[in-house]
């Protein structure tokens, strides 16, 4: 199910970018490339070029995926998201203390059940 981001979420992204506080996880770049390769996402240019331009956009900083994040993604409490990439995003948010901006209902519901999972609901 595709959920559109709310205008408030876009404003949040723009504000974070203007303050150089907008971090994009390396796993998100992988997910965009994977969806483009599967035909689930249409980009205006080749994924390598599009992602290169996106990563160089003003205010965006790449957030590397570390070994500790990978391990933590396997140790999440409760019943976390089944998607390994989303588990990595949850673990990265936990370990960095940064809020994960998402429209993913399963991530949002997991964060509501578990303390220490900083999530910002982008549907609002």
C-alpha positions as CSV (number, residue, x, y, z in Angstrom):
1,X,0.0,0.0,0.0
2,X,1.4,3.4,-1.0
3,X,0.9,6.3,1.3
4,X,1.7,9.9,0.3
5,X,3.7,12.1,2.5
6,X,1.9,15.0,4.1
7,X,2.9,18.6,3.3
8,X,4.1,18.9,6.9
9,X,6.6,16.1,6.3
10,X,7.9,17.8,3.2
11,X,8.3,21.0,5.3
12,X,10.2,19.0,7.9
13,X,12.5,17.6,5.3
14,X,13.2,21.0,3.8
15,X,13.9,22.5,7.2
16,X,16.3,19.7,8.1
17,X,18.1,20.1,4.8
18,X,18.5,23.8,5.3
19,X,20.1,23.1,8.6
20,X,22.3,20.2,7.3
21,X,20.4,17.8,9.5
22,X,18.9,15.7,6.8
23,X,20.5,12.2,6.8
24,X,19.7,9.5,4.3
25,X,20.7,6.0,5.2
26,X,22.8,4.0,2.8
27,X,20.1,1.3,2.9
28,X,17.6,3.8,1.5
29,X,19.8,4.3,-1.5
30,X,19.9,0.5,-2.0
31,X,16.1,0.3,-1.6
32,X,15.6,3.0,-4.3
33,X,17.9,1.2,-6.7
34,X,16.3,-2.2,-6.0
35,X,12.8,-0.8,-6.6
36,X,13.9,0.8,-9.8
37,X,15.5,-2.4,-11.0
38,X,12.3,-4.3,-10.3
39,X,10.2,-1.8,-12.2
40,X,8.4,-0.7,-9.0
41,X,9.8,2.8,-9.2
42,X,10.4,5.0,-12.2
43,X,13.3,7.4,-12.1
44,X,13.9,10.1,-14.7
45,X,17.4,8.9,-15.2
46,X,19.6,5.8,-14.6
47,X,19.5,5.0,-10.8
48,X,23.3,5.5,-10.5
49,X,23.0,9.1,-11.9
50,X,19.7,9.9,-10.0
51,X,21.1,8.6,-6.7
52,X,24.4,10.4,-7.2
53,X,22.5,13.7,-7.8
54,X,20.2,13.0,-4.8
55,X,23.1,12.3,-2.5
56,X,24.7,15.6,-3.6
57,X,21.6,17.7,-3.1
58,X,22.1,20.6,-0.7
59,X,21.7,19.7,2.9
60,X,21.7,15.9,2.4
61,X,24.2,13.8,4.3
62,X,24.7,10.1,3.8
63,X,24.4,7.9,6.9
64,X,26.6,4.9,6.5
65,X,25.3,1.5,7.5
66,X,27.7,0.2,10.2
67,X,28.3,-3.4,11.4
68,X,26.8,-2.4,14.8
69,X,23.6,-1.3,13.0
70,X,23.5,-4.6,11.1
71,X,23.8,-6.6,14.3
72,X,21.3,-4.4,16.2
73,X,18.8,-5.0,13.3
74,X,18.7,-8.7,14.3
75,X,18.2,-8.0,18.0
76,X,15.2,-5.6,17.9
77,X,12.8,-6.2,20.8
78,X,9.2,-7.3,20.3
79,X,7.9,-8.1,16.9
80,X,9.7,-5.7,14.5
81,X,9.2,-5.3,10.8
82,X,9.9,-8.5,8.8
83,X,11.6,-6.5,6.0
84,X,15.4,-6.6,6.7
85,X,16.0,-3.2,5.2
86,X,13.3,-1.7,7.4
87,X,14.8,-3.4,10.4
88,X,18.1,-1.8,9.5
89,X,16.4,1.6,9.4
90,X,14.8,1.1,12.8
91,X,18.1,0.0,14.3
92,X,19.9,2.9,12.7
93,X,17.4,5.3,14.2
94,X,17.7,3.7,17.6
95,X,21.5,3.8,17.6
96,X,21.9,7.3,16.2
97,X,19.1,8.9,18.2
98,X,17.7,10.4,14.9
99,X,14.0,10.3,14.1
100,X,13.1,8.0,11.2
101,X,10.7,9.9,8.9
102,X,8.4,7.3,7.4
103,X,5.0,6.6,6.0
104,X,5.4,2.8,6.6
105,X,2.5,1.8,8.9
106,X,4.4,-1.3,10.2
107,X,7.3,0.8,11.3
108,X,5.1,3.4,12.9
109,X,3.1,0.8,14.8
110,X,6.3,-0.9,15.9
111,X,7.7,2.4,17.2
112,X,4.4,3.0,19.1
113,X,4.8,-0.4,20.9
114,X,8.5,-0.1,21.6
115,X,10.3,2.6,23.5
116,X,13.5,4.0,22.1
117,X,12.4,3.9,18.5
118,X,12.3,7.5,17.3
119,X,9.9,7.7,14.4
120,X,8.2,10.7,12.8
121,X,4.9,9.8,11.1
122,X,5.2,11.3,7.6
123,X,1.5,10.7,6.9
124,X,0.5,13.7,9.0
